[in-house]
Amino acid sequence: MLPSTDPAREGFGIVLLEAMAYGRQVTATQIAGAAESIAERDADIIVGRNSVEYTAEAFLRISKDDDLVARMGSSGRKLLE
């Protein structure tokens, strides 16, 4: 999870790349530098900045759907390769 709220302080979000390198599903806010590229590959869930409701929904969604998490993790790994 990369819940960035300030684009000046959180440039690209290397932690997202690190997680994807291990085949992990990631969740990030829209301002993370990598968010758009990762979303295009269906490797994550993007939530709005300062959106507590959508962040909670994202956590619930991934906690209930192991297949979704596996697909996103696999997509993220392929994106990095």
N, C-alpha and C positions, 0 to 999 in steps of 0.2 A: 504494500500500500504506500502510495506517495501522495499524501494529502496536502500538497503545496498550496499556499494561498498568495504568495508573493513571487512573481516571475523574476524580479531583480535578484532575489536571494537564492532561488532554485533554478539554475539554468536548464540543464538538459535532463537531469534525473538519472544519473548513472546507476542508482540502486535498481531501477527498472530493468536495465540491461543485465545486471548481475543476477537478478531473480530469473529472468528469461533464459539465461545461460544454463541454469539448472532445471529448466523445463517447468518453472513455476508460473502460475497464472498471476497477473498483476492487476492492480486497481490504482488509478491515478486521477488527479483533477485535470481539467482541461488546459491548465496553464503549463503543465509539465512539457518541456521541450520535445520529448519523444512521443507524447500522447497521440498526436495525430497519425504519425507513421505506424505506431503499434496498433491503433484502432483499425486502420485500414486492413490489417492482417487478422483481425478478430482474435487478438492475443490478450485483450484486456477489457476491463470495464472502465469507461471514462465517466466521471461524475463532475458536476458543476462546482466551481470554487465556493467554499463556505456553504455547501449544501449538505447539511446534516441528514436530512431525510433521504436523499439519494445515496449518500454514503452508507447509511444503514440498510437501505434496500439492496445495495450491491453486496454487502456482507451476507445478508440473508440469502440472496440468490446463490452465491457461491457456496454457502454452507449447506445448501440443500441439493446441489446438482454436481455430483462427482464427475459425471461425463463432461459437463461444460468446463469444469476446471481442468480436466485432462486435455480437452481439445484446445483450450486457450494456452495451456502450458506447452503443448506440442507446436502450436502455431508460433508462439514466441521464440521457441528454440530454433525453428526453421527460419524465422526472420533473421536471427543473428548469424546463422550459418550462411 
